[in-house]
Amino acid sequence: MPVASRMNFPPMSPTKDHAGYAMLRGGVSRWLWRTYTQRLTPAGRWFMLATATFIAYGGASLYLQGYVLAGYAGALWLFALGAVWLYRPRVKLVAHLATRACAGEEIPVDVEVEQIARVRGADLIVLPHRLPAAVDSVPEDGVALPDLRRGQRARVRLALRCTHRGAYVLRGFRVESGFPFGLLRAKQTFAEDRSLLVYPKFTALGALSLPTGYRYQPGGVALVSNIGESFEYLGNREFRDGDNPRDIDWRATARATRPIVREWVEEYMLRVAVILDTHVPAEINSSRPYLFRRTKNRDGSYLFPSRQRVREVEARREAFERAVSVAAAVSDYMARQDYLVDLFAAGPNLYHLTAGRSLAYLDQILDILACVGESADEPFDVIEPQIAELLQRISTVICVMLDWDEPRRAFAHRLREQGAAVKVIVLRDGPCTIDPAIDVGTFGDIAIVSKAEYERGIDEL
């Protein structure tokens, strides 16, 4: 779930997009908040408080003559408003940045600014415009530019820190100036929507023990990827009816004075399915997570989830994010070992990607894992019909689970009964609903990964 929907109170950052926050539902409230955080400088906020004090003091009585201070303050605000129009930045801006990143990383942004106005550009600052809540500007208040005369250019570098996986839209950049009074910011906005895909953070696995089934993908990489690779060369033999004329070895034929063909043996490769458990109970509203869903009783009263239940759901959501990272690490290991990988994940949408050498890069798997969301319903009812069509060619199934309970145990047993070897990885703090020890004889060692183990880094599963 995007971080933006988890926050009710908007941040004070001048770079954030304030749309979508629970506290700013109306257009007027959003305009006031943008004015306070983006138009007013820190000095302007303090001076606004002083102006309000002068007005309150002067309005108490004419004998106090506090209105004189209020008048001077009001005149200064009028001059500052005029300066916003007069000294508004007039520049050209070009920004270069990557379109993909990993959660926790900083994306460097190279910005080139050219002054086009006759008036000298002073106290200029370049910063991102309307960032998503999960993307932070480094530094938060932007990067200062040198004073620019007409035709001069300056290049600066800032960074974007991605705190959470997901697909985001960057709205552009803007150049601001508090010149000359330092109370109000004049700005020029360069709106340009750019897509940013943030991958889940994961640690590359050094080893992964896989139970091997008796099923293989026939035809090997050549048949799967269809890029023209040959089967493995076995040797030569005499031509027989039904042989492909393309396999004739003309040099050997000339030496033997009879048709000789090359003989090939069909190649086999392991095909592995990775299934991601996405089930998170729906006690917490998906659009406003801090407003918990209520259940209506027969007598008309409402029953809210207990604090214990809310903590369990939040722990489940955190475990889901760790499960996405583990699925990414497993897929990365498979890509390095030249396995053919089928990724299945059912969130609000069903995702199925077949990846292997010359079929899809690891980036395409990470693209899915960056966008997959939570599912309020059990995902196995959706995944099982999809994987059943391919199970005859899948040798091993890796299940990345959030618990070991009856639905997950039954799903794993059904896969096992259909001939696939099954490896189970459970992301969970505390004991599982069903003790995994009772299924060790069927599935081998079931890996239980706690939050502490995940944070230390997983090298082997």
C-alpha positions as a LaTeX table, in Angstrom:
\begin{tabular}{lrrr}
\hline
Residue & $x$ (\AA) & $y$ (\AA) & $z$ (\AA) \\
\hline
Met1 & 0.00 & 0.00 & 0.00 \\
Pro2 & 1.43 & 3.41 & $-0.86$ \\
Val3 & 2.73 & 5.36 & 2.08 \\
Ala4 & 0.71 & 8.40 & 1.03 \\
Ser5 & $-2.54$ & 6.69 & 1.97 \\
Arg6 & $-1.19$ & 5.77 & 5.39 \\
Met7 & $-0.67$ & 9.37 & 6.47 \\
Asn8 & $-3.55$ & 11.49 & 7.69 \\
Phe9 & $-1.66$ & 14.66 & 8.52 \\
Pro10 & 0.37 & 16.15 & 5.67 \\
Pro11 & 4.07 & 16.86 & 6.14 \\
Met12 & 5.53 & 20.35 & 6.37 \\
Ser13 & 7.91 & 19.64 & 3.49 \\
Pro14 & 7.73 & 22.17 & 0.63 \\
Thr15 & 8.28 & 19.37 & $-1.90$ \\
Lys16 & 5.37 & 17.06 & $-1.05$ \\
Asp17 & 2.13 & 16.59 & $-2.94$ \\
His18 & $-0.64$ & 17.40 & $-0.45$ \\
Ala19 & $-3.48$ & 15.85 & $-2.44$ \\
Gly20 & $-4.96$ & 12.68 & $-0.97$ \\
Tyr21 & $-4.40$ & 13.40 & 2.72 \\
Ala22 & $-7.32$ & 12.89 & 5.08 \\
Met23 & $-6.85$ & 16.32 & 6.67 \\
Leu24 & $-6.91$ & 18.15 & 3.31 \\
Arg25 & $-10.08$ & 17.04 & 1.57 \\
Gly26 & $-11.21$ & 20.45 & 0.33 \\
Gly27 & $-9.67$ & 22.72 & $-2.28$ \\
Val28 & $-9.46$ & 25.67 & 0.13 \\
Ser29 & $-7.63$ & 23.67 & 2.79 \\
Arg30 & $-5.13$ & 22.38 & 0.22 \\
Trp31 & $-4.54$ & 25.92 & $-1.10$ \\
Leu32 & $-3.96$ & 27.27 & 2.41 \\
Trp33 & $-1.55$ & 24.45 & 3.22 \\
Arg34 & 0.40 & 24.93 & $-0.01$ \\
Thr35 & 0.62 & 28.65 & 0.66 \\
Tyr36 & 1.91 & 28.08 & 4.17 \\
Thr37 & 4.46 & 25.40 & 3.25 \\
Gln38 & 5.53 & 26.55 & $-0.23$ \\
Arg39 & 4.96 & 30.30 & $-0.50$ \\
Leu40 & 6.02 & 31.40 & 2.98 \\
Thr41 & 9.67 & 31.21 & 3.93 \\
Pro42 & 10.59 & 30.23 & 7.53 \\
Ala43 & 11.17 & 33.92 & 8.24 \\
Gly44 & 7.83 & 34.73 & 6.61 \\
Arg45 & 6.01 & 32.32 & 8.94 \\
Trp46 & 7.48 & 33.99 & 12.00 \\
Phe47 & 6.73 & 37.44 & 10.62 \\
Met48 & 3.15 & 36.39 & 9.88 \\
Leu49 & 2.78 & 35.41 & 13.56 \\
Ala50 & 4.23 & 38.78 & 14.58 \\
Thr51 & 1.82 & 40.58 & 12.21 \\
Ala52 & $-1.14$ & 38.74 & 13.71 \\
Thr53 & 0.06 & 39.79 & 17.17 \\
Phe54 & 0.34 & 43.45 & 16.09 \\
Ile55 & $-3.17$ & 43.34 & 14.60 \\
Ala56 & $-4.64$ & 41.78 & 17.77 \\
Tyr57 & $-2.77$ & 44.25 & 19.98 \\
Gly58 & $-3.72$ & 47.27 & 17.89 \\
Gly59 & $-7.34$ & 46.20 & 17.57 \\
Ala60 & $-7.84$ & 46.07 & 21.31 \\
Ser61 & $-7.94$ & 49.88 & 21.68 \\
Leu62 & $-7.03$ & 52.95 & 19.66 \\
Tyr63 & $-5.24$ & 54.41 & 22.67 \\
Leu64 & $-2.60$ & 51.68 & 22.53 \\
Gln65 & $-1.55$ & 52.75 & 19.00 \\
Gly66 & $-0.54$ & 49.23 & 18.20 \\
Tyr67 & $-2.12$ & 49.75 & 14.79 \\
Val68 & 1.02 & 51.65 & 13.78 \\
Leu69 & 3.09 & 48.46 & 13.98 \\
Ala70 & 0.32 & 46.58 & 12.21 \\
Gly71 & 0.36 & 49.19 & 9.44 \\
Tyr72 & 4.11 & 48.92 & 8.95 \\
Ala73 & 3.87 & 45.12 & 8.87 \\
Gly74 & 1.01 & 45.26 & 6.38 \\
Ala75 & 2.98 & 47.62 & 4.13 \\
Leu76 & 5.93 & 45.23 & 4.18 \\
Trp77 & 3.66 & 42.38 & 3.16 \\
Leu78 & 2.36 & 44.47 & 0.23 \\
Phe79 & 5.90 & 45.17 & $-0.96$ \\
Ala80 & 6.72 & 41.46 & $-0.62$ \\
Leu81 & 3.69 & 40.56 & $-2.76$ \\
Gly82 & 4.84 & 42.99 & $-5.42$ \\
Ala83 & 8.32 & 41.51 & $-5.35$ \\
Val84 & 6.86 & 38.04 & $-5.96$ \\
Trp85 & 5.56 & 39.23 & $-9.32$ \\
Leu86 & 8.56 & 41.43 & $-10.19$ \\
Tyr87 & 11.33 & 38.98 & $-9.30$ \\
Arg88 & 9.61 & 35.77 & $-10.35$ \\
Pro89 & 12.24 & 33.35 & $-11.71$ \\
Arg90 & 12.39 & 33.21 & $-15.51$ \\
Val91 & 14.65 & 30.34 & $-16.39$ \\
Lys92 & 14.91 & 27.20 & $-18.49$ \\
Leu93 & 15.32 & 23.88 & $-16.69$ \\
Val94 & 16.38 & 20.42 & $-17.86$ \\
Ala95 & 16.53 & 17.48 & $-15.41$ \\
His96 & 18.00 & 14.01 & $-15.92$ \\
Leu97 & 17.27 & 11.08 & $-13.60$ \\
Ala98 & 16.79 & 7.32 & $-13.64$ \\
Thr99 & 13.35 & 5.74 & $-13.98$ \\
Arg100 & 14.01 & 2.74 & $-11.70$ \\
Ala101 & 15.45 & 2.46 & $-8.22$ \\
Cys102 & 15.48 & 0.18 & $-5.20$ \\
Ala103 & 13.74 & 1.04 & $-1.94$ \\
Gly104 & 16.14 & 2.84 & 0.38 \\
Glu105 & 18.37 & 4.09 & $-2.43$ \\
Glu106 & 18.98 & 7.67 & $-3.50$ \\
Ile107 & 18.48 & 8.59 & $-7.15$ \\
Pro108 & 20.85 & 11.34 & $-8.34$ \\
Val109 & 19.13 & 14.11 & $-10.30$ \\
Asp110 & 21.25 & 16.36 & $-12.53$ \\
Val111 & 19.58 & 19.71 & $-13.16$ \\
Glu112 & 20.71 & 22.40 & $-15.61$ \\
Val113 & 19.22 & 25.88 & $-15.23$ \\
Glu114 & 19.62 & 28.78 & $-17.68$ \\
Gln115 & 18.66 & 32.37 & $-16.86$ \\
Ile116 & 16.56 & 33.95 & $-19.64$ \\
Ala117 & 15.27 & 37.13 & $-17.96$ \\
Arg118 & 17.10 & 40.45 & $-18.10$ \\
Val119 & 16.85 & 40.81 & $-14.34$ \\
Arg120 & 19.62 & 38.99 & $-12.50$ \\
Gly121 & 18.46 & 35.75 & $-10.89$ \\
Ala122 & 19.28 & 35.96 & $-7.18$ \\
Asp123 & 18.72 & 33.55 & $-4.28$ \\
Leu124 & 17.49 & 30.84 & $-6.64$ \\
Ile125 & 16.71 & 27.37 & $-5.32$ \\
Val126 & 15.80 & 24.31 & $-7.40$ \\
Leu127 & 13.73 & 21.53 & $-5.82$ \\
Pro128 & 11.25 & 18.79 & $-6.81$ \\
His129 & 7.59 & 19.66 & $-7.22$ \\
Arg130 & 4.74 & 17.68 & $-5.61$ \\
Leu131 & 6.64 & 14.55 & $-4.67$ \\
Pro132 & 4.75 & 11.41 & $-3.58$ \\
Ala133 & 4.83 & 10.67 & 0.14 \\
Ala134 & 7.18 & 7.72 & $-0.36$ \\
Val135 & 9.80 & 9.83 & $-2.17$ \\
Asp136 & 11.87 & 12.41 & $-0.29$ \\
Ser137 & 14.06 & 15.19 & $-1.59$ \\
Val138 & 17.71 & 15.28 & $-0.52$ \\
Pro139 & 18.23 & 17.96 & 0.71 \\
Glu140 & 14.64 & 18.57 & 1.71 \\
Asp141 & 14.65 & 22.33 & 0.96 \\
Gly142 & 16.32 & 21.99 & $-2.44$ \\
Val143 & 19.71 & 23.06 & $-3.78$ \\
Ala144 & 20.82 & 26.68 & $-4.04$ \\
Leu145 & 21.91 & 28.08 & $-7.40$ \\
Pro146 & 24.51 & 30.80 & $-7.92$ \\
Asp147 & 23.36 & 34.24 & $-9.04$ \\
Leu148 & 22.76 & 34.07 & $-12.78$ \\
Arg149 & 22.81 & 36.78 & $-15.39$ \\
Arg150 & 21.00 & 36.51 & $-18.68$ \\
Gly151 & 22.32 & 33.58 & $-20.74$ \\
Gln152 & 24.32 & 32.06 & $-17.90$ \\
Arg153 & 23.84 & 28.42 & $-16.94$ \\
Ala154 & 24.39 & 26.45 & $-13.76$ \\
Arg155 & 24.40 & 22.72 & $-13.12$ \\
Val156 & 23.56 & 21.26 & $-9.73$ \\
Arg157 & 22.79 & 17.81 & $-8.38$ \\
Leu158 & 20.14 & 16.82 & $-5.88$ \\
Ala159 & 18.81 & 13.40 & $-4.97$ \\
Leu160 & 15.53 & 11.57 & $-4.42$ \\
Arg161 & 15.32 & 8.98 & $-1.66$ \\
Cys162 & 12.77 & 6.22 & $-2.22$ \\
Thr163 & 11.48 & 4.85 & 1.09 \\
His164 & 8.89 & 2.36 & $-0.15$ \\
Arg165 & 8.44 & 0.14 & $-3.19$ \\
Gly166 & 5.77 & 1.04 & $-5.71$ \\
Ala167 & 5.00 & 2.85 & $-8.98$ \\
Tyr168 & 5.00 & 6.62 & $-8.66$ \\
Val169 & 4.64 & 9.68 & $-10.84$ \\
Leu170 & 7.05 & 12.58 & $-10.42$ \\
Arg171 & 5.33 & 15.85 & $-11.25$ \\
Gly172 & 8.40 & 17.88 & $-12.19$ \\
Phe173 & 10.63 & 20.52 & $-10.64$ \\
Arg174 & 10.44 & 24.18 & $-9.74$ \\
Val175 & 12.79 & 27.09 & $-9.18$ \\
Glu176 & 12.10 & 29.44 & $-6.26$ \\
Ser177 & 13.47 & 32.73 & $-5.01$ \\
Gly178 & 12.84 & 34.64 & $-1.77$ \\
Phe179 & 14.53 & 37.79 & $-3.08$ \\
Pro180 & 14.48 & 40.59 & $-1.91$ \\
Phe181 & 12.60 & 40.48 & 1.44 \\
Gly182 & 12.85 & 36.79 & 2.24 \\
Leu183 & 9.19 & 36.57 & 3.32 \\
Leu184 & 7.48 & 35.08 & 0.27 \\
Arg185 & 8.80 & 32.73 & $-2.38$ \\
Ala186 & 8.37 & 33.50 & $-6.06$ \\
Lys187 & 8.45 & 30.35 & $-8.14$ \\
Gln188 & 8.43 & 28.97 & $-11.65$ \\
Thr189 & 7.16 & 25.43 & $-12.06$ \\
Phe190 & 8.29 & 23.00 & $-14.75$ \\
Ala191 & 5.56 & 20.35 & $-14.83$ \\
Glu192 & 6.63 & 17.13 & $-16.51$ \\
Asp193 & 5.21 & 13.78 & $-15.45$ \\
Arg194 & 7.85 & 11.06 & $-15.16$ \\
Ser195 & 7.24 & 7.47 & $-14.12$ \\
Leu196 & 9.36 & 6.10 & $-11.28$ \\
Leu197 & 9.34 & 2.43 & $-10.39$ \\
Val198 & 10.78 & 1.54 & $-6.98$ \\
Tyr199 & 11.82 & $-2.09$ & $-6.54$ \\
Pro200 & 11.60 & $-3.92$ & $-3.21$ \\
Lys201 & 14.83 & $-3.93$ & $-1.26$ \\
Phe202 & 16.42 & $-7.37$ & $-1.02$ \\
Thr203 & 19.70 & $-9.09$ & $-0.24$ \\
Ala204 & 21.10 & $-11.41$ & $-2.87$ \\
Leu205 & 21.00 & $-15.05$ & $-1.74$ \\
Gly206 & 24.24 & $-16.99$ & $-1.64$ \\
Ala207 & 22.56 & $-20.42$ & $-1.58$ \\
Leu208 & 19.05 & $-21.80$ & $-2.02$ \\
Ser209 & 18.27 & $-25.46$ & $-1.38$ \\
Leu210 & 15.64 & $-26.70$ & $-3.83$ \\
Pro211 & 13.80 & $-30.00$ & $-3.70$ \\
Thr212 & 13.82 & $-31.42$ & $-7.21$ \\
Gly213 & 10.80 & $-33.02$ & $-8.76$ \\
Tyr214 & 10.68 & $-35.44$ & $-11.69$ \\
Arg215 & 9.24 & $-33.03$ & $-14.23$ \\
Tyr216 & 11.28 & $-30.94$ & $-16.63$ \\
Gln217 & 10.65 & $-28.32$ & $-19.25$ \\
Pro218 & 11.13 & $-30.22$ & $-22.53$ \\
Gly219 & 13.14 & $-28.60$ & $-25.27$ \\
Gly220 & 15.28 & $-26.59$ & $-22.91$ \\
Val221 & 16.11 & $-22.96$ & $-23.45$ \\
Ala222 & 15.87 & $-23.30$ & $-27.21$ \\
Leu223 & 12.21 & $-24.26$ & $-27.20$ \\
Val224 & 11.25 & $-21.91$ & $-24.38$ \\
Ser225 & 12.96 & $-18.78$ & $-25.61$ \\
Asn226 & 12.60 & $-19.49$ & $-29.33$ \\
Ile227 & 15.70 & $-17.57$ & $-30.34$ \\
Gly228 & 17.21 & $-20.17$ & $-32.69$ \\
Glu229 & 19.51 & $-22.07$ & $-30.34$ \\
Ser230 & 20.20 & $-25.73$ & $-31.22$ \\
Phe231 & 19.79 & $-28.81$ & $-29.11$ \\
Glu232 & 22.92 & $-30.47$ & $-27.77$ \\
Tyr233 & 25.08 & $-32.05$ & $-30.50$ \\
Leu234 & 25.42 & $-35.84$ & $-30.10$ \\
Gly235 & 27.23 & $-37.00$ & $-33.27$ \\
Asn236 & 26.81 & $-37.99$ & $-36.93$ \\
Arg237 & 24.99 & $-40.93$ & $-38.53$ \\
Glu238 & 23.67 & $-42.02$ & $-41.90$ \\
Phe239 & 20.62 & $-40.33$ & $-43.30$ \\
Arg240 & 17.27 & $-42.08$ & $-42.69$ \\
Asp241 & 13.82 & $-41.39$ & $-44.08$ \\
Gly242 & 12.13 & $-38.62$ & $-42.12$ \\
Asp243 & 15.33 & $-36.80$ & $-41.15$ \\
Asn244 & 15.41 & $-33.04$ & $-41.55$ \\
Pro245 & 17.46 & $-32.10$ & $-44.65$ \\
Arg246 & 18.74 & $-29.09$ & $-42.73$ \\
Asp247 & 20.69 & $-31.47$ & $-40.47$ \\
Ile248 & 22.79 & $-32.89$ & $-43.34$ \\
Asp249 & 26.52 & $-32.53$ & $-42.72$ \\
Trp250 & 27.69 & $-31.76$ & $-46.25$ \\
Arg251 & 31.40 & $-32.12$ & $-45.51$ \\
Ala252 & 30.90 & $-35.56$ & $-43.97$ \\
Thr253 & 28.59 & $-36.48$ & $-46.86$ \\
Ala254 & 31.31 & $-35.57$ & $-49.39$ \\
Arg255 & 33.87 & $-37.68$ & $-47.57$ \\
Ala256 & 31.59 & $-40.71$ & $-47.14$ \\
Thr257 & 29.88 & $-40.37$ & $-50.56$ \\
Arg258 & 26.54 & $-41.01$ & $-48.87$ \\
Pro259 & 24.17 & $-38.72$ & $-46.95$ \\
Ile260 & 25.32 & $-38.04$ & $-43.35$ \\
Val261 & 23.26 & $-36.06$ & $-40.86$ \\
Arg262 & 24.05 & $-34.48$ & $-37.52$ \\
Glu263 & 22.22 & $-36.02$ & $-34.56$ \\
Trp264 & 20.97 & $-33.94$ & $-31.64$ \\
Val265 & 19.72 & $-34.81$ & $-28.18$ \\
Glu266 & 16.89 & $-32.82$ & $-26.69$ \\
Glu267 & 17.82 & $-30.52$ & $-23.86$ \\
Tyr268 & 15.92 & $-30.33$ & $-20.57$ \\
Met269 & 15.88 & $-27.60$ & $-17.96$ \\
Leu270 & 14.30 & $-27.04$ & $-14.56$ \\
Arg271 & 11.19 & $-24.88$ & $-14.39$ \\
Val272 & 10.44 & $-23.34$ & $-10.99$ \\
Ala273 & 7.30 & $-21.53$ & $-9.84$ \\
Val274 & 7.47 & $-18.83$ & $-7.17$ \\
Ile275 & 4.13 & $-18.18$ & $-5.45$ \\
Leu276 & 3.74 & $-15.06$ & $-3.29$ \\
Asp277 & 1.16 & $-15.01$ & $-0.51$ \\
Thr278 & $-0.54$ & $-11.58$ & $-0.52$ \\
His279 & $-3.35$ & $-12.10$ & 1.99 \\
Val280 & $-3.75$ & $-9.30$ & 4.56 \\
Pro281 & $-7.09$ & $-9.16$ & 6.44 \\
Ala282 & $-9.40$ & $-6.27$ & 5.62 \\
Glu283 & $-10.01$ & $-4.95$ & 9.13 \\
Ile284 & $-8.12$ & $-1.81$ & 8.12 \\
Asn285 & $-9.63$ & 0.36 & 5.42 \\
Ser286 & $-7.43$ & 0.35 & 2.32 \\
Ser287 & $-7.94$ & 4.04 & 1.52 \\
Arg288 & $-7.76$ & 5.43 & 5.07 \\
Pro289 & $-5.87$ & 2.86 & 7.14 \\
Tyr290 & $-6.25$ & 4.69 & 10.43 \\
Leu291 & $-10.04$ & 4.43 & 10.20 \\
Phe292 & $-10.66$ & 0.81 & 11.08 \\
Arg293 & $-13.50$ & $-1.05$ & 9.45 \\
Arg294 & $-16.45$ & $-1.86$ & 11.63 \\
Thr295 & $-18.67$ & $-4.91$ & 11.59 \\
Lys296 & $-22.42$ & $-4.44$ & 12.02 \\
Asn297 & $-24.12$ & $-6.80$ & 14.46 \\
Arg298 & $-27.68$ & $-8.07$ & 14.14 \\
Asp299 & $-28.93$ & $-5.63$ & 16.76 \\
Gly300 & $-27.67$ & $-2.68$ & 14.73 \\
Ser301 & $-24.61$ & $-1.96$ & 16.85 \\
Tyr302 & $-21.11$ & $-1.80$ & 15.46 \\
Leu303 & $-18.15$ & $-3.87$ & 16.49 \\
Phe304 & $-14.70$ & $-2.42$ & 15.90 \\
Pro305 & $-11.59$ & $-4.64$ & 15.78 \\
Ser306 & $-9.68$ & $-4.88$ & 19.03 \\
Arg307 & $-6.26$ & $-3.33$ & 19.47 \\
Gln308 & $-4.75$ & $-6.77$ & 19.48 \\
Arg309 & $-6.37$ & $-7.55$ & 16.13 \\
Val310 & $-5.16$ & $-4.25$ & 14.70 \\
Arg311 & $-1.61$ & $-5.02$ & 15.82 \\
Glu312 & $-1.86$ & $-8.45$ & 14.20 \\
Val313 & $-2.98$ & $-6.93$ & 10.91 \\
Glu314 & $-0.20$ & $-4.36$ & 10.98 \\
Ala315 & 2.34 & $-7.10$ & 11.72 \\
Arg316 & 0.90 & $-9.07$ & 8.81 \\
Arg317 & 1.29 & $-6.08$ & 6.52 \\
Glu318 & 4.92 & $-5.66$ & 7.53 \\
Ala319 & 5.48 & $-9.38$ & 6.97 \\
Phe320 & 3.94 & $-9.01$ & 3.51 \\
Glu321 & 6.51 & $-6.37$ & 2.58 \\
Arg322 & 9.28 & $-8.67$ & 3.78 \\
Ala323 & 7.74 & $-11.53$ & 1.77 \\
Val324 & 7.88 & $-9.39$ & $-1.38$ \\
Ser325 & 11.58 & $-8.78$ & $-0.75$ \\
Val326 & 12.22 & $-12.50$ & $-0.20$ \\
Ala327 & 10.38 & $-13.31$ & $-3.44$ \\
Ala328 & 12.64 & $-10.81$ & $-5.19$ \\
Ala329 & 15.74 & $-12.43$ & $-3.69$ \\
Val330 & 14.56 & $-15.90$ & $-4.75$ \\
Ser331 & 13.82 & $-14.67$ & $-8.29$ \\
Asp332 & 17.23 & $-13.03$ & $-8.45$ \\
Tyr333 & 18.90 & $-16.30$ & $-7.45$ \\
Met334 & 16.92 & $-18.18$ & $-10.11$ \\
Ala335 & 17.90 & $-15.67$ & $-12.76$ \\
Arg336 & 21.59 & $-16.14$ & $-11.90$ \\
Gln337 & 21.24 & $-19.94$ & $-12.15$ \\
Asp338 & 19.51 & $-19.93$ & $-15.57$ \\
Tyr339 & 16.28 & $-21.48$ & $-14.25$ \\
Leu340 & 13.01 & $-20.93$ & $-16.00$ \\
Val341 & 10.87 & $-19.05$ & $-13.46$ \\
Asp342 & 7.09 & $-18.63$ & $-13.24$ \\
Leu343 & 6.09 & $-15.88$ & $-10.81$ \\
Phe344 & 2.53 & $-15.94$ & $-9.44$ \\
Ala345 & 1.08 & $-13.19$ & $-7.23$ \\
Ala346 & $-2.57$ & $-12.32$ & $-6.69$ \\
Gly347 & $-3.21$ & $-8.92$ & $-5.14$ \\
Pro348 & $-5.92$ & $-6.64$ & $-6.48$ \\
Asn349 & $-4.73$ & $-8.02$ & $-9.86$ \\
Leu350 & $-3.41$ & $-11.45$ & $-10.82$ \\
Tyr351 & 0.21 & $-11.38$ & $-11.95$ \\
His352 & 1.85 & $-14.23$ & $-13.84$ \\
Leu353 & 5.19 & $-13.85$ & $-15.55$ \\
Thr354 & 7.35 & $-16.52$ & $-17.15$ \\
Ala355 & 10.99 & $-15.45$ & $-17.05$ \\
Gly356 & 14.21 & $-17.07$ & $-18.10$ \\
Arg357 & 17.19 & $-16.51$ & $-20.31$ \\
Ser358 & 16.15 & $-14.54$ & $-23.42$ \\
Leu359 & 12.54 & $-14.46$ & $-22.19$ \\
Ala360 & 12.52 & $-11.68$ & $-19.62$ \\
Tyr361 & 15.09 & $-9.95$ & $-17.53$ \\
Leu362 & 15.09 & $-9.77$ & $-13.75$ \\
Asp363 & 13.87 & $-6.19$ & $-14.08$ \\
Gln364 & 10.55 & $-7.47$ & $-15.41$ \\
Ile365 & 10.08 & $-9.67$ & $-12.35$ \\
Leu366 & 10.95 & $-6.75$ & $-10.10$ \\
Asp367 & 8.49 & $-4.57$ & $-12.02$ \\
Ile368 & 5.70 & $-6.88$ & $-10.89$ \\
Leu369 & 6.95 & $-7.13$ & $-7.31$ \\
Ala370 & 7.17 & $-3.34$ & $-7.13$ \\
Cys371 & 3.46 & $-3.02$ & $-7.93$ \\
Val372 & 1.85 & $-6.07$ & $-6.33$ \\
Gly373 & $-0.60$ & $-5.14$ & $-3.59$ \\
Glu374 & $-2.33$ & $-6.78$ & $-0.67$ \\
Ser375 & $-5.32$ & $-9.06$ & $-1.10$ \\
Ala376 & $-8.23$ & $-9.00$ & 1.34 \\
Asp377 & $-9.26$ & $-12.47$ & 0.13 \\
Glu378 & $-7.28$ & $-15.67$ & 0.07 \\
Pro379 & $-5.21$ & $-15.56$ & $-3.15$ \\
Phe380 & $-4.90$ & $-19.31$ & $-3.69$ \\
Asp381 & $-8.37$ & $-19.66$ & $-5.20$ \\
Val382 & $-7.17$ & $-17.38$ & $-8.00$ \\
Ile383 & $-3.64$ & $-18.74$ & $-8.35$ \\
Glu384 & $-4.39$ & $-22.47$ & $-8.25$ \\
Pro385 & $-6.32$ & $-22.68$ & $-11.58$ \\
Gln386 & $-3.52$ & $-20.74$ & $-13.28$ \\
Ile387 & $-0.68$ & $-22.89$ & $-11.99$ \\
Ala388 & $-2.63$ & $-26.12$ & $-12.62$ \\
Glu389 & $-2.32$ & $-25.56$ & $-16.38$ \\
Leu390 & 1.50 & $-25.46$ & $-16.13$ \\
Leu391 & 2.08 & $-27.93$ & $-13.32$ \\
Gln392 & 2.88 & $-30.79$ & $-15.71$ \\
Arg393 & 6.05 & $-28.94$ & $-16.74$ \\
Ile394 & 7.00 & $-27.43$ & $-13.36$ \\
Ser395 & 9.49 & $-29.37$ & $-11.28$ \\
Thr396 & 9.62 & $-27.23$ & $-8.11$ \\
Val397 & 7.23 & $-24.77$ & $-6.47$ \\
Ile398 & 8.55 & $-22.21$ & $-3.95$ \\
Cys399 & 5.77 & $-20.88$ & $-1.72$ \\
Val400 & 6.53 & $-17.61$ & 0.10 \\
Met401 & 3.87 & $-17.64$ & 2.81 \\
Leu402 & 2.77 & $-15.26$ & 5.58 \\
Asp403 & 1.60 & $-18.06$ & 7.88 \\
Trp404 & 1.30 & $-21.82$ & 8.05 \\
Asp405 & $-2.40$ & $-22.44$ & 8.57 \\
Glu406 & $-4.96$ & $-24.81$ & 7.13 \\
Pro407 & $-5.60$ & $-23.03$ & 3.76 \\
Arg408 & $-1.86$ & $-22.72$ & 3.03 \\
Arg409 & $-1.09$ & $-26.22$ & 4.23 \\
Ala410 & $-3.86$ & $-27.70$ & 2.09 \\
Phe411 & $-2.67$ & $-25.71$ & $-0.95$ \\
Ala412 & 0.90 & $-26.98$ & $-0.54$ \\
His413 & $-0.33$ & $-30.56$ & $-0.12$ \\
Arg414 & $-2.37$ & $-30.34$ & $-3.33$ \\
Leu415 & 0.70 & $-29.17$ & $-5.22$ \\
Arg416 & 2.68 & $-32.04$ & $-3.72$ \\
Glu417 & 0.02 & $-34.59$ & $-4.66$ \\
Gln418 & 0.20 & $-33.45$ & $-8.29$ \\
Gly419 & 3.87 & $-34.36$ & $-8.49$ \\
Ala420 & 5.66 & $-31.05$ & $-7.87$ \\
Ala421 & 8.38 & $-30.68$ & $-5.27$ \\
Val422 & 7.41 & $-27.93$ & $-2.81$ \\
Lys423 & 9.64 & $-25.62$ & $-0.77$ \\
Val424 & 7.90 & $-23.47$ & 1.86 \\
Ile425 & 9.25 & $-20.18$ & 3.24 \\
Val426 & 7.19 & $-18.49$ & 5.98 \\
Leu427 & 7.68 & $-14.82$ & 6.88 \\
Arg428 & 6.29 & $-14.45$ & 10.38 \\
Asp429 & 7.14 & $-13.27$ & 13.88 \\
Gly430 & 6.00 & $-15.64$ & 16.57 \\
Pro431 & 4.52 & $-19.12$ & 16.24 \\
Cys432 & 2.51 & $-20.16$ & 13.19 \\
Thr433 & $-1.15$ & $-21.13$ & 13.41 \\
Ile434 & $-0.17$ & $-24.77$ & 12.71 \\
Asp435 & 3.19 & $-26.09$ & 13.85 \\
Pro436 & 5.30 & $-26.58$ & 10.68 \\
Ala437 & 7.14 & $-29.47$ & 12.35 \\
Ile438 & 4.28 & $-31.84$ & 11.57 \\
Asp439 & 4.91 & $-31.39$ & 7.81 \\
Val440 & 8.68 & $-31.71$ & 7.84 \\
Gly441 & 8.44 & $-35.24$ & 6.49 \\
Thr442 & 6.42 & $-34.01$ & 3.50 \\
Phe443 & 8.09 & $-30.71$ & 2.63 \\
Gly444 & 11.45 & $-31.01$ & 4.35 \\
Asp445 & 12.63 & $-28.13$ & 6.52 \\
Ile446 & 10.14 & $-25.29$ & 6.36 \\
Ala447 & 12.10 & $-22.04$ & 6.60 \\
Ile448 & 10.65 & $-19.62$ & 9.18 \\
Val449 & 12.10 & $-16.13$ & 8.70 \\
Ser450 & 11.50 & $-13.67$ & 11.52 \\
Lys451 & 11.79 & $-9.90$ & 11.31 \\
Ala452 & 15.10 & $-9.93$ & 13.17 \\
Glu453 & 16.58 & $-12.53$ & 10.81 \\
Tyr454 & 15.39 & $-10.58$ & 7.80 \\
Glu455 & 16.94 & $-7.34$ & 9.05 \\
Arg456 & 20.27 & $-9.06$ & 9.68 \\
Gly457 & 20.26 & $-10.21$ & 6.06 \\
Ile458 & 19.40 & $-13.58$ & 4.58 \\
Asp459 & 22.23 & $-15.37$ & 2.83 \\
Glu460 & 20.81 & $-18.89$ & 2.60 \\
Leu461 & 17.34 & $-20.41$ & 2.45 \\
\hline
\end{tabular}
